[in-house]
C-alpha cells in the first residue's frame, strides 16, 4: 500500500529542503496535522520522489546546496501540474519570486515561515487584488541587491559570469554575496 493510499485525500506533501533540522521540524509539524510527508534534500531526490508518487503539495527551498529550487519547481510542475508548490527562501528577491511563479509555484514565502504560514499559502488559490500597491519605496541597497540577484538568476548562479555582466571584480561580488548570503 503506498503513502498515497494511506493518506486522507489531498494531504500528501513533498518537502524539498537541504537543511536537515528544518526539514525534520517541518515534517513533524505537517505529520501532526495529518499529512503524509516525503522529504528530499536535493533536486535529483525531489524529481525521483515526484516520479514515484503524486503529491498534493510541495514546499521547495530556493537554494538547495549547489542546486536551484527554481529548477525543482519547474521539474515538479512539469511532472505534476496539479501539485500546489510553495517556494520557501531565506534570500527573497523580486526576481526569484517572479521566476518561481512563472515556473509553476503557487506561492513564494520568505523565511522565517512556519507551518501555519505554509498551510495558509496552500489554502490560498487566488491572488488578492486588495493588496496595497503604494508601499514604501525601495532603498538603493535593496535595488542593488535585486539587480545583483536577477543577474545571478540569469547566469544560473554562476558568480564569475554574473560579475562579468555586472562589471564587478569576482571577489567584490563574492564579498557582497557573503554579506547577504544567497
Secondary structure, 3 states (H helix, E strand, C coil): CCHHHHCCCCCEEEEECCCHHHHHHHHHHHHHCCCEEEEECCHHHHHHHHHHCCCCEEEEECEECCEEHHHHHHHHHHHCCCCEEEEEECCCCHHHHHHHHHHCCCEEEECCCCHHHHHHHHHCCCCCCCCCCCCCCCCHHHHHHHHHHHHHHHCCCCHHHHHHHHCCCHHHHHHHHHHHCC
